[in-house]
Amino acid sequence: MSDSHRLSAAGAGICLRERRSTRAVASALIVAGAAVALTDIAIAQAWPAKPVRLVLPFPPGGGTDILGRTMANRLGESIGQSIVLDNRPGAGGNLGAEIVARAAADGYTMVLVAPGFVISPSLYRKLGYDPFRDFEPVSLVAVIPNLLAVHPSLPVQNVKELIAFAKANPGKINFGSGGVGTSNHLATELLAVRTGVSMVHVPYKGAATAMMDTVAGNVQLITIGTGAALAQVKAGKLRALATLTPGRVPNAPEIPTIAEAGFPGLEVHTWYAVFLPARSPAAIVRRLNDELSRVMFEADVRERLSTIGAEPQKSTPEELAKFIRNEHRRWAEVIKVAKLEAD
């Protein structure tokens, strides 16, 4: 056999071995993929084998608490295990998020978060969690429209009068919020930045506490969810100036929107979403997403949510991941312009 023939034969042998090796790798990948799929199915079928803890990062009585309890009751019925509520208020919701970031990634600890979850990284020098690295997004579950309200003793009837009063009395208006970095804090900061007024922020451990102090007259202004505030507005204990919504809210059509009040671009919803610790099994993430996407829209849940002005929402985990990155960028800019910082 000539050298060229021997080389050709050797080359053919190498090609044959490479094809066999490629087929072997492909077969191994298929087997591995099938094993993962079977493992996911097994995990999904076995979960939950015990009660699931839902961390609520705010105190009892507020919108987060009512939403969390409503969601937990119906979700527990749906998955066949009780959902144990764990209220962990503090640091604008950061304490509860940190607890879940450190929890086992086994599907038995989840957290219901609000916008402060993605606002805090821009506010705090040291934060015990990273919203993008330490959590698995599951689903958006609800939004609550906000309104701007004042104590009746403040001599203003609308937003333009509020701004005029604030400019004439810099630093004389105190506004309450559910904590540094919460959406009702930054919604008011956004108003101050856009209008050039100076007001004093008074943070509380939850929006419900802040609202009751506004009702008591200890602070003069608050941005708060419509469901929590409308009863106080109708009782004359708060004066609503505008909703921070694109259109008027159905349960209070007499209140103008912030754009109608002369300040477009200040619309702010308070959103709520469920997250698991990072590296939680994908099968459990999908199962929870499926369950939440269904139960949040059931008639009894929708009716209960309407009492706090909440509207059910749903999303895929991927949509939620994109949404929180957009929210993070939006509020990071407000924080930078307002020169805000938290300890």
N, C-alpha and C positions, 0 to 999 in steps of 0.2 A: 504494500500500500504506500502510495506516495505521501510526502509530508503534507501536501495540501489536503489530501483525502483524510489523513489522520486528524488534522486540525479541524476539518469540517465535522468529522464524527465526534470529536471532543466537544466542539461547540454545540452540536445537537444534544449531546448528553447533558451539558450544562443547562441548556434551555429547558430540557425535559425535567431536570431536577428543580429548576426555578419554578416551572409551572406547577409541579407537584407541591413544592413548598408554599406557593401562593394559594393553591387550593386548600392546603392544610390550615394555613392561617385563616382563610375565609371561613372554613368549616368551624374552626375553633371560635371565631368571633360570633358566628351564628349560634353555636351552642351556648356561649357565654351570654349572648343577648337573650336567648330563650330562658336561661337560668335566672337572669335578672328580672325578666318579665314574670316568671313564675314566682320569684321571691316577692315582687311587688304585689302580685295578686294575693299571695299568702298573707303579707303584712296588712293589706287592705281588709281582708276577710277577718283577720284576728283582732284588728283594732276597732273599737276600744274594748279592752278586757277589764278595765277598771275606770273609776271616775276620772274626768278630765278637769284640770284646774284652768280657770279663766282669770287672769290678772286684770283688774280694772285700776288704772293708774290715778284715779281720782276718788274723792270721798263719796260716801253714800248720799243719795238725794239729788244729785245733778243729772244732767242729760246723759252723760256717759254711763252712770250707774243704772238709770232706768232702761236705756238701750241695752246694756250688757245683760241685765236680768231678763228682759224680754227675749233676747236672742238665746240666752243660755237655757231658759225653760223649754223653748220650742226645739232647739238643737238637741238637747238631752233626750227629749222624747223621740226624736228622729233617729239618733244613733244608738238608743237603747242603754245609755249610761248617763248618770247625773253629771251635770257641769257644776263644779264647786267654785263659787265666786270668791275672789281674794282681792279686797280693796286695799291698794297700796298707794295712797296719795303722797305727794311730796315732789319738790323740785320741778314743778310744771309738768308732771307726768313722767319725768326721767327715772324716778326710783322704780316704778313698776316695770318700765322697759328694761332696766338693768337686771332686774330679777330674772326676767324671761331670757335675756341674752345669755345668762349663766346657767340656765336650766338644761336638763338632759334633752337631747334631740330625739325624743321617742314618741312625740305626738301627744303627750299627756300634760303639757303646759303650753298655753297660748295667751296672747295679750290682745286687748282691744285698744287701739291707739287713735289719737286725734292728731291734728296738724303739728303740734309741738314735737312730735316724734321726729320729724325731718327738719324742724326749725332749730332745735337745740344745738346741732353740730355747728351752726354759725354763731351761736351765742356763748357757748361755754368753752373755756380753754381746756378744761378736763371733763370729759364725758365718759361714763362707764359703758357706753355701747356705741356701735356704728350701725346706723339703720340699714345700710346697704351690704355690710359684711356679716353681721351677727344674726340676721333674721331671714326666714323664708316667707315671702309674700304669699298670702292665701287669697283674700278677696276684700274689696270694698264692700261695706254692708249698709251704710246710711250716710245721708247728709242732713244738716240742720241749717236753715237760713238764719242769718243774724240780723239784729236790728240795733240801732244806736238809740240809747235812752238816757234820760237825765232825771235827777230828783226834781220834783215839782217846785222846790224852792229856788232852783236856778232860773233866773229871769230870761229864759229863751224859749221860743215856740217852734223854731225850725233850725235847720243846720246852718243857714247863713247867719242867723242871730247868734248861734253858738260860737261860730268862728269869730264874729265881730266882738263878742264878749271876751273870748279867750285872748284875742289880740290886745284888747284894752286892759286885760288883767292877766298878764303873763305869769304862769306858775301858780295861779290862784284856783285852777280847776284840778281836782284830784279824780283820777279814773281808776276803777277797779278792774281786775282780771282774774282768771283762774290760775295765774302763775306766770312767771317770766317765760316768754317764748311760746305761750299758748296763742291760738289764733285770735282770741278776743283781745289779747294784749297787742298783737301786731296789727290787727285791723285798725285799732285806735291810733297806734303809732303811724300807720300809713296815712291816716287822715291828717295827723299833725304835720307829717313831713310834706305832704302835698299842699297844705294850706299855710305852712310857716308859722304855726302856733306852738306855744310851749305849755304843756300840761304835765302833771306829776303822776307817775304810775304807782299804784298801790297793789302789789301782788298778793293773792290769797292762795290757799291750798286747793281751791276748786271754784268753778264759776258760780255754783249755787251760793257759796258763802259770800263771794264778791257781790252778787246781786242783792242778797239780803242786807248787806252793809250799805248798798246804794239806796235801797228802800228806806233804811234807817236814817239816811242823810249823812252818814260818816264819810262817804265819797259822793261826788256829784254826777258822775257819768260812767256809763258802762256800754260795751258792745257785748251782746248776749244773744243766745239762741231764742228764736221767737216763741218756741213752746214753753220755755222757762219763764219768759218775761210777760207774755200777753195777759196772763191773769192779773199781774201786778199793774199793768197798763190800764186794763179795764176797771180795776179797783181804784184808779186814780193815784196809786202809790209811786208810779213811774210815768214819765211822759215820753212817748215814742216820737223820735224826730224823723227817722227814715229806716227802711230796710236796706240791707247791703246785698240786694238781689237784683238780677236783671229785670224782673217783672214783679208786680205786686203779689204778695203771698195770699193764697185763697182764704185763710182764716183771719186775715186782717187787711182787707182790700182798701180800707180807708187810709192806711199809712203809705205815704209816698216812698218811692225807691230813692236810693242815694243819687242816681242820675237825675231823677225828677227834681230832687232838692237842689240841684245845681252843681253836683260833684261826680261826674261820670268817671268810671275807671277804678272805683273803690269797692267793687263788689267782692264780698268774701263769704264763702260757705265754710261751715265747720264740718269736716268729713271724718268718718270713722272707718277703720279697717282692721282686719284680723291678721296677725303674724304668728309664726312658729319660730322656735330657735333655728339657727342655721344648721344645715345638713340633716334636717328632719326628713324622714322617708318621703320620697316623691309620691308614693301611693297614698299616704295619709294626707298630704297637701291636696291632692286631687279629690280625695274623698270629702275632705272638709269643704273644699270649694264647691263641689256639687251640692252638698247638703245646704250650705249657706245660701247659694244662689236660688235654691228652691224655698227654704223656710222663711227667708226674709220677705218674700212676696206673698205669703199666705195671708188670708183675710184677717185672721185674729191678730197676727203680728203687725200688719199694716195699720189696723185700728188702734193698737196700743202705741205704735210709733207716732201716730197723728196727735196724740195727747201731748207730746213734747215737741211737736212741729217737725218731726223727722220724716224723711222720705227714704224708702229702701233703695239700695243700690246693689249692683253686682259687677264683677269684673273677673277676668282670668288672672292668674298669678303674674303672668307676663305684663298684662295691662297695668296692674297695680305697681309693679316694679318701675315701669316707665312713668307712671303718674307721680310717684313719690320723688323721683329725680327732678321732674319739672317743678313740683312744689318746692323742693329744696332750693332750686335756683331762684325761683320767684322771691322767696322770703329772704334769702341771703342778700339780695340786692337791697331790700328794705332795711335790713339790719345794718348793712354797710353805710347807707345814706344817713340813717338815724344815729349812727355811731353807738349802737347798743352793745352791751356786754353783760354777762352774768357770771357770778363767782362759781 
